[in-house]
Amino acid sequence: MAEVLALVDYGAGNLHSVENALKAVGANVSVTDDPDVVRAADRIVLPGVGSFKACAEGLKAVPGMIEAMHERVFVGGAPFLGICVGMQLLATRGLEHGTTRGLDWIAGEVHLIERTDPAIKVPHMGWNDVALTPHARGHAVIEEGEAYFLHSYHFAAEQGRDILAMTDHGGGLVAAVGRDNIIGVQFHPEKSQAYGLATLQRFLEWMP
């Protein structure tokens, strides 16, 4: 029986594009706001577009969804991928439009990108390098490459070991975080052409 990948629908994701990209690499995708579907899924993807506060509130507003994700990931061991704000929600808290609690799966805060150089524009938008940290050497999902980014806030992880990849935009910004069976990417795989599709393919094959 084919694996089921739950693409979480909480009103805050670029669902259609992400769904199409996942299907393009062979995923059996179930777009869902049903906690029971998530609880039974083999893999989970949490997208996210917009502000941290709006996404966090949207996810919290789906009855039982956070609990179902936690159970399936931490008890069931299902591989989990967060994309863009879906990755940022893994943090302890976000500081966009006030302070908002995140999932606190990977300790850290989500801050506004600081402009250290007037030539640096915020948001960080467009193609940029994804450079692996020593903690990601040999990781089954993240590889060196170039991906498409679009964000004004960035994940400041507390523990260096949780940072899998960095990118440079007037200074280092976290491009990917991960721990055990959890991974998050700041870039948009669904907009990153061959590199993004290859990343999603590796996620489908990942057996953490």
TAGI-V39261 format. One record per residue. N is the residue number from 1. RES is the residue in one letter. SS is DSSP state (h for helix, s for strand, l for the rest). PSI is psi as a letter, one per 30 degrees, with the letter a starting at -180 (NA if undefined). Layout:
n->N res->RES ss->SS psi->PSI
n->N res->RES ss->SS psi->PSI
This chain:
n->1 res->M ss->l psi->k
n->2 res->A ss->l psi->k
n->3 res->E ss->l psi->k
n->4 res->V ss->l psi->k
n->5 res->L ss->s psi->k
n->6 res->A ss->s psi->j
n->7 res->L ss->s psi->j
n->8 res->V ss->s psi->k
n->9 res->D ss->l psi->j
n->10 res->Y ss->l psi->g
n->11 res->G ss->l psi->g
n->12 res->A ss->l psi->h
n->13 res->G ss->l psi->l
n->14 res->N ss->l psi->i
n->15 res->L ss->h psi->e
n->16 res->H ss->h psi->e
n->17 res->S ss->h psi->e
n->18 res->V ss->h psi->e
n->19 res->E ss->h psi->e
n->20 res->N ss->h psi->e
n->21 res->A ss->h psi->e
n->22 res->L ss->h psi->e
n->23 res->K ss->h psi->e
n->24 res->A ss->h psi->f
n->25 res->V ss->l psi->g
n->26 res->G ss->l psi->g
n->27 res->A ss->l psi->k
n->28 res->N ss->l psi->j
n->29 res->V ss->s psi->k
n->30 res->S ss->s psi->j
n->31 res->V ss->s psi->k
n->32 res->T ss->s psi->k
n->33 res->D ss->l psi->g
n->34 res->D ss->l psi->j
n->35 res->P ss->h psi->e
n->36 res->D ss->h psi->e
n->37 res->V ss->h psi->e
n->38 res->V ss->h psi->e
n->39 res->R ss->h psi->f
n->40 res->A ss->h psi->f
n->41 res->A ss->l psi->l
n->42 res->D ss->l psi->e
n->43 res->R ss->s psi->l
n->44 res->I ss->s psi->k
n->45 res->V ss->s psi->k
n->46 res->L ss->s psi->j
n->47 res->P ss->l psi->a
n->48 res->G ss->l psi->k
n->49 res->V ss->l psi->k
n->50 res->G ss->l psi->a
n->51 res->S ss->l psi->l
n->52 res->F ss->h psi->e
n->53 res->K ss->h psi->e
n->54 res->A ss->h psi->e
n->55 res->C ss->h psi->e
n->56 res->A ss->h psi->e
n->57 res->E ss->h psi->e
n->58 res->G ss->h psi->e
n->59 res->L ss->h psi->e
n->60 res->K ss->h psi->f
n->61 res->A ss->l psi->f
n->62 res->V ss->l psi->j
n->63 res->P ss->l psi->k
n->64 res->G ss->l psi->f
n->65 res->M ss->h psi->e
n->66 res->I ss->h psi->e
n->67 res->E ss->h psi->e
n->68 res->A ss->h psi->e
n->69 res->M ss->h psi->e
n->70 res->H ss->h psi->e
n->71 res->E ss->h psi->e
n->72 res->R ss->h psi->e
n->73 res->V ss->h psi->e
n->74 res->F ss->h psi->f
n->75 res->V ss->h psi->e
n->76 res->G ss->l psi->f
n->77 res->G ss->l psi->g
n->78 res->A ss->l psi->k
n->79 res->P ss->s psi->k
n->80 res->F ss->s psi->k
n->81 res->L ss->s psi->k
n->82 res->G ss->s psi->k
n->83 res->I ss->s psi->k
n->84 res->C ss->l psi->c
n->85 res->V ss->h psi->f
n->86 res->G ss->h psi->e
n->87 res->M ss->h psi->e
n->88 res->Q ss->h psi->e
n->89 res->L ss->l psi->f
n->90 res->L ss->l psi->f
n->91 res->A ss->l psi->l
n->92 res->T ss->l psi->e
n->93 res->R ss->s psi->l
n->94 res->G ss->s psi->k
n->95 res->L ss->l psi->h
n->96 res->E ss->l psi->k
n->97 res->H ss->l psi->h
n->98 res->G ss->l psi->a
n->99 res->T ss->l psi->k
n->100 res->T ss->s psi->k
n->101 res->R ss->s psi->k
n->102 res->G ss->l psi->a
n->103 res->L ss->l psi->f
n->104 res->D ss->l psi->h
n->105 res->W ss->l psi->f
n->106 res->I ss->l psi->j
n->107 res->A ss->l psi->k
n->108 res->G ss->s psi->l
n->109 res->E ss->s psi->l
n->110 res->V ss->s psi->j
n->111 res->H ss->s psi->l
n->112 res->L ss->s psi->k
n->113 res->I ss->l psi->k
n->114 res->E ss->l psi->k
n->115 res->R ss->l psi->j
n->116 res->T ss->l psi->f
n->117 res->D ss->l psi->k
n->118 res->P ss->l psi->f
n->119 res->A ss->l psi->f
n->120 res->I ss->l psi->k
n->121 res->K ss->l psi->k
n->122 res->V ss->l psi->k
n->123 res->P ss->l psi->l
n->124 res->H ss->s psi->j
n->125 res->M ss->s psi->k
n->126 res->G ss->s psi->a
n->127 res->W ss->s psi->k
n->128 res->N ss->s psi->l
n->129 res->D ss->s psi->k
n->130 res->V ss->s psi->j
n->131 res->A ss->s psi->k
n->132 res->L ss->s psi->k
n->133 res->T ss->l psi->l
n->134 res->P ss->h psi->f
n->135 res->H ss->h psi->f
n->136 res->A ss->h psi->g
n->137 res->R ss->l psi->k
n->138 res->G ss->l psi->g
n->139 res->H ss->l psi->k
n->140 res->A ss->l psi->f
n->141 res->V ss->l psi->e
n->142 res->I ss->l psi->k
n->143 res->E ss->l psi->l
n->144 res->E ss->l psi->k
n->145 res->G ss->s psi->a
n->146 res->E ss->s psi->k
n->147 res->A ss->s psi->l
n->148 res->Y ss->s psi->k
n->149 res->F ss->s psi->l
n->150 res->L ss->s psi->j
n->151 res->H ss->s psi->l
n->152 res->S ss->l psi->f
n->153 res->Y ss->s psi->l
n->154 res->H ss->s psi->l
n->155 res->F ss->s psi->j
n->156 res->A ss->s psi->j
n->157 res->A ss->s psi->k
n->158 res->E ss->l psi->e
n->159 res->Q ss->l psi->k
n->160 res->G ss->h psi->e
n->161 res->R ss->h psi->f
n->162 res->D ss->h psi->f
n->163 res->I ss->s psi->j
n->164 res->L ss->s psi->f
n->165 res->A ss->s psi->l
n->166 res->M ss->s psi->l
n->167 res->T ss->s psi->l
n->168 res->D ss->s psi->j
n->169 res->H ss->l psi->i
n->170 res->G ss->l psi->g
n->171 res->G ss->l psi->l
n->172 res->G ss->s psi->k
n->173 res->L ss->s psi->k
n->174 res->V ss->s psi->k
n->175 res->A ss->s psi->f
n->176 res->A ss->s psi->k
n->177 res->V ss->s psi->l
n->178 res->G ss->s psi->l
n->179 res->R ss->s psi->k
n->180 res->D ss->l psi->c
n->181 res->N ss->l psi->g
n->182 res->I ss->s psi->k
n->183 res->I ss->s psi->k
n->184 res->G ss->s psi->k
n->185 res->V ss->s psi->k
n->186 res->Q ss->l psi->e
n->187 res->F ss->l psi->l
n->188 res->H ss->l psi->j
n->189 res->P ss->h psi->e
n->190 res->E ss->h psi->f
n->191 res->K ss->h psi->g
n->192 res->S ss->l psi->g
n->193 res->Q ss->h psi->b
n->194 res->A ss->h psi->e
n->195 res->Y ss->h psi->e
n->196 res->G ss->h psi->e
n->197 res->L ss->h psi->e
n->198 res->A ss->h psi->e
n->199 res->T ss->h psi->e
n->200 res->L ss->h psi->e
n->201 res->Q ss->h psi->e
n->202 res->R ss->h psi->e
n->203 res->F ss->h psi->e
n->204 res->L ss->h psi->f
n->205 res->E ss->h psi->f
n->206 res->W ss->l psi->k
n->207 res->M ss->l psi->i
n->208 res->P ss->l psi->NA
